[in-house]
Amino acid sequence: MIDKLKYILDRPKIWVILVVLVTLLVSINTRYFTHGHTSPENVTYTKYNNYKIFQSSSNHFFSDQKLYVGHPAEHYDLYKYTPTFSVLFAIIAWTPDVIGLSIWNLLNVLVLVFGIYSLPRLTKIEKSLIVVLIFTQLMVNLQNEQSNSLITGLILIAYSLMERKKMFLAILCLGLTVFIKLFGIVAFVLILLYPNRGKSILYSTALILIMGLIPGFFVGFQDYFNILKDYGVLLANDHSVSFGFSVMGILNAWFAVEPSKILMVLFGAILFLLPLLQLKKFEIQNFRLGILCSLLIWLILFNHKSESPTLIIGTTGFILWYVANKKNLYLNILFGISFVFICLSPTDIIPQNIRFDYIQPLLLNIFCMLVFWLVLQAQLWKKKA
């Protein structure tokens, strides 16, 4: 039995084909066989509302309509991504929904899978195992047409390119994450782990500036400046709305306190950056991998807008660290408990009363991720230079 499992895991093509088939089935099912909801104003929305937001944002941008206001006749909720993303999404926005939705979902899933299989020093079996273990969270992201798998994949690909000394391409991948969701800018900390940091910072600054200016060439820079002002207002208002699936959310759910988000992010940033004081360890590949995993988990723990589909980012980090490192009894127990709460809680394996009465209200999945992250941070200090 174990030999058969190893045989299957050792063949990435099997998992890529499986992921593609599942993605297409989910996309077609979402388009044709699931129903959205009807608003009090008697407007019927599709089940794939997030995709409609992205699609509409491109149409609004190129037809001189406001991006960051409600468009209740087309979709519910607001567009919260960058103007650059609206421009890039135009590549698929013009296609029929079933095609565009399928392309978008395939892009998200395949970039993540490619990112996993691009990782250096892991065996094909280990990489396939990661794909299998993140599958439930991947499905959650897929069913919500979210971009989190794409962001995770781009960060993994960037890391793999850095390990192969292809810094410009790596920085390009990181730059794309920023213009999908702004929190991707945190991933630029990875460039500090590699030589020629000055040149990399220069490349990064120039690339972000160029990508940030792209929309201005389509609508004129005066109009673009006004769009950016609207975006700033949206972000300022959005900052105070919720605590999300985060450390702030845990404190609010457990102790009914409302912690300062800025102070919590600063505190989390200090904890995350502390291992980087060990400059001699930058030469250790496993240390660099640990920083990558820590980063992925951090992006969830200290992001007040984290939600269920966002967990694929942190889930990939904690599973990657477990699979790539030596195991012991305590780590196995911690991983097992964390896997149940994080990866199995969205499924029917966990009884609904436990899921809805305890795990979700108390954010036990995020608490497990926090404990795992703290253990990982401690391990990064223990590794020998």
PEFEN-V150326 format. One record per helix or strand of 3 or more residues. SS is the DSSP state (h for helix, s for strand). FROM is the first residue (numbers start at 0). LEN is the number of residues. If there is no record, write none. Layout:
BEGIN
ss = [SS	SS]
from = [FROM	FROM]
len = [LEN	LEN]
END
This chain:
BEGIN
ss = [h	h	h	h	h	h	h	h	h	h	h	h	h	h	h	h	h	h	h	h	h]
from = [1	11	48	82	96	123	134	147	166	181	196	215	220	246	260	278	284	307	328	351	363]
len = [8	21	14	11	21	10	9	16	12	12	17	4	18	9	17	5	17	17	16	11	19]
END
